[in-house]
Amino acid sequence: MVEDVRSFGRDDGSAHASYVVATMARRLAALTFVVACGVAGLAARAQTPNEVQGVVVSAGPGPLVRSTYPASGGTVAGGMLILKIVFDQPMAPDAWAYGQAAEGDFPDCLAKPRLLGDQRTYVLLCSVEPGRAYAVQINPAPRFANADGRSAKPYTLKFATSDGDIVRSLHDALQQAGLADDDDPIMTWRDPGQGVSQSAAP
């Protein structure tokens, strides 16, 4: 009778131990799944925009000005000028802002720039006087934005004009800015009610 009780006790302990091990294994598997889901979620959030209480927050840094024409601090000829701003990311075509800066005059420009086919370069047709100092604020109010809607950081472009020859043709102005004739900065758009319209001449 004692042997039977002892045998029963050993069998019961073994079953209990097996149950504990199985329970711990299931909990460990569940914890591993939760951790894996969390890592996958963090990776997805790092690559895609997040939505917080209905507001979409774009991932990644905002666009920066990579280069300009005229170069900041440079000197160019007076006359017709293509103000060129190149960003480091694809940009939205209808989001832009230019403003006056205290360091110089603001050039006489068309009302709207054009975003070129590379989706990174904005060109704006302007006119500048010889022998003057100019300064333009790029994105003084948050308007320039990338394709995901993230605003560019403000940037101040300062340049001067020489007293030498004057640029008198659009072709020459495009060449001075390192552009081709296809990069014409005068925008043309189609208005369903008005047909084809073109921005005003400089």
N, C-alpha and C positions, 0 to 999 in steps of 0.2 A: 504494500500500500504506500509506503514511504517512497519507494522507487518510482511509483506511478506519479506521485505528487511532484517529485523532483523532475521527472521527465517532462511533465506538463509545464512546470515552471521554466525549464530551458527552452521548450518550444515556444511558449508565450513571449519570452524575452527576445528570441530570434525574430519572431514575427513583428514585434514592436520596433525592433531596430531596423528591420527592412522597411517598415512603414515610414519611420523617421527619415531614412536615407532617400526614399522615393519622394517624400514631401519636399525635402531640401533640394533635390534635383529639379523638381517642377518649379520651385521658387527661383532657383538660379537661372533656369531657362527663361522664365518670365522676365527677370531682371535684365538678362542679356538682350531680350527683344526690345524692352523699353529703352535701354541705352542705345541700341542700334537705331531705333526710330528717332531718338533725340539727335544723334549725330547726323542722320540723313536730313532731318528737318533744319538743322543749323546750316548744313551745306546748301540746301535749297534756298534758305533765306538769304544767304550770302550772295547768291547768283541772281535772284529775282526780286522785284519790288515787294515791299511788305505793305500790308493794309492794317492800320491801327485805327479802330473805331471809325471805319469808313473812309479814312484818309490814306491814299496810296503814297508811300515814301519810297522813292527810287533808290536802288542800291548803287554803290560805287561813288567815286569822287565826282564833283562837278567839273565842267569843262574849263580849260585854261587857254589863254592866248599863247599860241606857239610862235607865231611870227606876224609881222605887219609890214605894209608898205604905205608910206615911208617907214623905214626902220626907226625905232624909238631913239631920239637924239640925233638923227640923220639930217642931211640937207638935200633938198630936191629942187628941181626947176619950178618956176612959177607957171601959171596958166592952168590948163586942164590937168586934173589929177584923179587917179583911181585910188581911193582909200581902201586898202585890202587888209582884212583881218582873217587870220587862219587859226582855227581852234584845233585842239588835239582830239576831238571827238565829233562824230556826226551830230549836226545841229538841227533844230526845228526851223523851218523856213519862214515862219510868221512871228518869230519872237526875237526882237532886237531893240537896242536903245543906244543912242549916241547923245552926249551932252557936252556943255561947255566946261572948260577947266580954267582955273585962275592963272595957270602958267603961260597962257598965250591966247591968240585969237581963235575963233571957231571958223573953219572954212565954209564957204558957200556951197551947199550940197543939195542933191535931190532929196525928196522927202523920204524915199524908201531905198534900202539896199537890195541886192540880189544874192541869194545863196546859190553858189555854183554846183555843178554836177557831182563834185567830190563830197558834197554835204558838209564840208568843213570850212569852206572859204566864203566869206561875205565880201562883196565889192560894192562900193558906193561912189558914184560920179560926183566930183567936187571941182571947185575952181579956187585957186589960191593966188594971192598977189606976190610979186617978187619982193625979196628983202624983208620978210616978215617972220615972226615966231608964232607957231600954231600949237594948240593943245586940244586934244579930244578925249573926253571920258568915254570909255567903252563900258557899257552896262552900268551907268550911274544909278538907275533904278533897275531892279532885277527883271530883265526882259530876255536877253540872250540866254538860251537854254538848250540843252542837248535833246536828242530824240526822245528821251524818257522824261523830259520836263524838269531836269535838275539845272538850276541857275548857274551861270558862269560867275566867276569872281570879277569884281570891278578892276579895270585896268586903265591907266592914263597914258595916252600916246602923245609924245611931244616931238615936234620936228620944226625945221626952219626951211625957208626958201631962199635961193640965191638971187643975185642981181643979174644973172646971165640970160641965156636964151629962154624963151617961153614956149611951153608945149601948147600947140594950137589945134591938134587933131586927136580924135578919139583913138585912132590906130597907134599914134605915138605914145599916148598916155597908157594904153594897154601894154605896149612894149616896155615902157619904163617900169611898170609894176610886175613885169615877168609874166604877163598874161597873153593869151591868144585872142584873135578877133571873135572867136566863139564865146569868149567870156565877157561879152558886152554887158556892162552894168545897168543898162536901161531895161527895166522889167517890162514885159508884155504879158497881159493876162486876159482871160476871157470872162466877160460878165454876161450871164444868160439874158439879161434884159437889154444890154447895150451893145452886144457884139464884142469886137476886139477893141480894147483900150490900151493906151500906152502912156507911161508917166511923162510929165512935162519935160521939155528940153531944158538943159542947164542955162 
